[in-house]
Amino acid sequence: MAKIPELRHYLLDLEQLECSIPAADFDPDRLESLADNLLVCGDAIKPIVVKMVGIEKYQVIAGFLEYHAALCAQRKNPKFEKIGGYIVDSKNEELVRSQLSLLGSENSPPPAHPPEPEPPATDLGQSWFERLDQQISLLSQILQQQSQSMMALHNGLLKEAIAQAVKTESSKYVPLSADAIKKLISEELRGHVPGDKPEKKYTQEKLEIMPIKDLKEVAKGLGVANYSKIKIDNRNEYIGKIMAKQDSE
C-alpha cells in the first residue's frame, strides 16, 4: 500500500467550509450538547476532514456532526470561529476516503428519525384485483360528485339568469291571466263600470304589470287624454299621467 503523504492539522475558518449533509439529519439535542462542549473545550477532540473545492473554500467529507455542532456553537458565541481539521488533496483523497470507509458508520450522519417499518407482504394475486376494484369504486364516486357539482353549477347559473331577466324592463310586462285580471279589477275598482272613475288609487307596481288593454280602461276611467294611444313603448309616460290624475283627486 502506498504511503499516505503527511497530513497536517489546521484550524479551519467555519465561514470557509461547506457541507452536503444538512444539520436536520442529526439529533438536535445531540448537536446542542456537543456545541456546549465545544464552547468549553475550545475545539473538537476529533478533527474533521475537508477537501479544497475553491479558493479558500473547503468541503467537509468527514466529521459532519462536529461541523454542524461547531456552527451551533458559533451561533451561541460568535467568537467561536474555527474548528480543527485535516485538508486532503487529490493525491491522498482516495486513500483517506478508504480509511474513513474502514472506520465505519461513525463518520456518517445518523438518521434524525428511525426508518418506518415496511408494510407486510400481501398476496399479490388477490390484492391486485382488490386494489383495482377499490380504484374503480373511488373513480366512480369522484365522477358522481363532479356530475352533481356540475348540475348544481348549472342550476345556479340558470337561477341567476332568470333573476337577471326579471330585473329587465321587458320582464315587467308579463301578461296576467284572466282570473288575475278579474281579481285585480274587482279589488281596485270595486265594481266600477267603464267610464266611471275608480274609487281606489292604483299603485305604481300594479300599473307596471297591468296589460295594455286594462291600462287603457284605467286611464279612460280617470279621464287621461289620448288614453287610446297607450303602447308598450310609452306606457311609463301614461303611468305617470295616471298617478298624477289620482293624486290630484
C-alpha positions in Angstrom: 0.0 0.0 0.0 1.3 3.4 -1.0 2.3 5.6 1.9 -0.1 8.5 2.6 1.6 11.9 2.3 1.9 13.7 5.6 -1.5 15.2 6.8 -1.3 18.5 8.6 -3.7 19.7 11.2 -5.2 23.1 10.7 -7.6 25.5 12.4 -10.2 26.0 9.7 -12.4 29.1 9.5 -16.1 28.0 9.7 -17.1 30.6 7.1 -14.8 28.8 4.5 -16.4 25.4 5.0 -19.4 23.9 3.3 -21.2 20.6 3.8 -23.5 18.5 1.7 -25.1 16.8 4.7 -27.8 19.0 6.4 -28.0 19.6 10.1 -31.5 18.2 10.0 -30.1 14.7 9.6 -28.7 14.8 13.2 -30.5 14.7 16.6 -30.9 18.4 17.7 -30.3 17.6 21.3 -27.1 15.9 20.5 -25.9 18.9 18.4 -26.8 21.3 21.3 -24.9 19.2 23.8 -21.8 18.9 21.6 -21.9 22.6 20.8 -21.9 23.5 24.5 -18.9 21.1 25.0 -17.0 22.7 22.1 -17.5 26.1 23.7 -16.0 24.8 26.9 -13.1 22.8 25.3 -12.4 25.3 22.6 -12.2 22.7 19.8 -13.3 19.2 18.8 -11.2 16.3 20.0 -11.9 14.5 16.8 -10.8 16.7 13.8 -12.9 17.0 10.7 -11.6 16.1 7.2 -12.1 18.5 4.3 -11.0 18.9 0.7 -10.4 22.1 -1.3 -13.2 23.0 -3.7 -12.2 26.6 -4.5 -10.0 29.4 -3.4 -10.1 29.3 0.4 -13.2 27.1 0.1 -13.4 23.6 1.5 -16.0 20.8 1.6 -16.4 18.6 4.6 -16.0 14.9 3.8 -15.9 13.5 7.3 -16.9 14.9 10.8 -20.3 16.1 9.7 -21.6 16.1 13.3 -18.6 18.1 14.6 -19.0 20.6 11.8 -22.7 21.3 12.5 -22.0 21.4 16.2 -19.3 24.0 15.6 -21.8 26.1 13.6 -24.3 25.7 16.5 -21.6 26.8 19.0 -20.8 29.9 16.8 -24.5 30.9 16.9 -24.3 30.7 20.7 -21.0 32.6 20.8 -19.8 34.5 17.6 -16.2 34.3 18.8 -16.2 30.6 18.1 -14.9 30.9 14.5 -12.6 27.9 13.9 -12.5 24.1 14.2 -9.6 21.7 13.9 -9.3 19.5 10.8 -7.3 17.9 8.1 -7.1 19.1 4.5 -6.7 16.4 1.9 -5.7 16.9 -1.7 -6.2 14.9 -4.9 -3.1 12.8 -4.2 -4.3 11.3 -0.9 -8.1 11.8 -1.1 -8.9 8.3 -2.3 -6.7 6.8 0.5 -8.3 9.0 3.1 -11.7 8.0 1.9 -10.8 4.4 2.0 -9.7 4.8 5.7 -12.9 6.6 6.5 -14.9 3.7 5.0 -13.0 1.2 7.1 -13.8 3.2 10.2 -17.4 2.6 9.6 -20.7 4.4 10.2 -19.4 6.7 13.0 -18.3 9.0 10.2 -21.7 9.0 8.6 -24.7 11.1 9.9 -27.2 9.0 11.9 -30.9 9.4 10.8 -32.8 12.0 12.7 -35.8 9.7 12.8 -35.9 5.9 12.8 -36.9 4.4 9.5 -40.6 3.4 9.2 -41.2 -0.3 9.0 -42.1 -1.7 5.6 -45.7 -2.9 5.2 -46.1 -6.7 5.4 -46.1 -8.6 2.2 -49.5 -9.5 0.8 -51.0 -11.9 -1.7 -50.1 -10.2 -5.0 -52.7 -12.1 -6.9 -55.8 -11.3 -4.9 -54.7 -7.9 -3.6 -54.2 -6.7 -7.2 -57.8 -7.3 -8.1 -59.0 -5.8 -4.7 -57.0 -2.7 -5.3 -58.3 -2.4 -8.8 -61.9 -2.8 -7.6 -61.3 -0.1 -4.9 -59.8 2.3 -7.5 -62.8 1.8 -9.9 -65.2 2.4 -7.0 -63.3 5.6 -6.0 -63.2 6.8 -9.6 -67.0 6.2 -9.8 -67.6 8.3 -6.6 -65.4 11.1 -7.9 -67.2 11.2 -11.3 -70.6 11.2 -9.5 -69.5 14.1 -7.2 -68.3 16.0 -10.2 -71.6 15.4 -12.0 -73.5 16.7 -9.0 -71.3 19.7 -8.8 -71.8 20.5 -12.5 -75.5 20.1 -12.1 -75.6 22.4 -9.1 -73.5 24.9 -11.0 -75.8 24.7 -14.0 -78.9 25.2 -11.8 -77.2 28.2 -10.1 -76.4 29.8 -13.4 -79.9 29.2 -14.6 -81.4 30.8 -11.5 -79.0 33.8 -11.8 -80.0 34.3 -15.5 -83.7 34.2 -14.6 -83.2 36.6 -11.7 -81.3 38.9 -14.1 -84.1 38.7 -16.7 -86.7 39.6 -14.1 -84.9 42.9 -13.5 -85.0 44.0 -17.1 -87.7 46.3 -18.5 -89.3 43.7 -20.6 -89.9 41.4 -17.7 -92.2 44.0 -16.1 -94.8 43.4 -18.8 -95.7 39.8 -18.1 -99.4 39.3 -19.1 -101.8 38.4 -16.3 -104.2 35.5 -16.5 -107.9 36.2 -16.9 -108.6 35.3 -13.3 -105.8 37.6 -12.1 -107.2 40.4 -14.2 -110.7 39.9 -12.8 -109.4 39.8 -9.2 -107.3 42.9 -9.7 -110.2 44.9 -11.3 -112.6 43.8 -8.6 -110.2 44.7 -5.8 -109.2 48.1 -7.2 -112.3 49.3 -8.9 -114.8 47.8 -6.5 -117.5 47.3 -9.2 -116.9 50.4 -11.3 -118.2 50.4 -14.9 -116.3 51.7 -18.0 -116.4 55.5 -18.0 -116.7 55.8 -14.2 -113.7 56.8 -12.1 -112.3 54.2 -9.7 -112.8 54.7 -6.0 -109.4 53.4 -5.0 -105.9 54.5 -6.2 -103.7 52.2 -8.2 -100.1 51.7 -7.1 -97.1 52.2 -9.4 -96.2 48.5 -9.1 -99.7 47.3 -10.2 -99.8 49.7 -13.1 -96.4 48.5 -14.4 -97.6 44.8 -14.6 -101.1 45.6 -15.9 -101.7 44.6 -19.6 -102.1 47.5 -22.1 -105.8 46.8 -22.5 -106.6 47.2 -18.8 -104.2 50.1 -18.5 -106.3 51.9 -21.2 -109.5 51.2 -19.2 -108.0 52.7 -16.1 -106.7 55.8 -18.0 -110.1 56.2 -19.6 -111.9 56.0 -16.2 -109.6 58.7 -14.8 -110.0 60.9 -17.8 -106.5 60.7 -19.1 -106.2 62.4 -22.5 -105.3 60.2 -25.5 -105.6 57.0 -23.5 -106.2 55.0 -26.7 -102.6 55.7 -27.8 -101.1 53.8 -24.9 -98.5 51.3 -26.1 -95.7 49.3 -24.6 -93.0 51.8 -25.6 -94.9 54.8 -24.0 -96.7 53.1 -21.1 -94.4 54.6 -18.5 -95.4 58.1 -19.7 -99.1 57.2 -19.3 -98.5 55.5 -15.9 -97.1 58.9 -14.8 -100.2 60.7 -16.0 -102.5 58.1 -14.3 -100.6 58.6 -11.0 -100.8 62.4 -11.3 -104.6 62.1 -12.0 -105.1 60.0 -8.9 -103.0 62.4 -6.7 -105.0 65.4 -8.0 -108.3 63.9 -6.9 
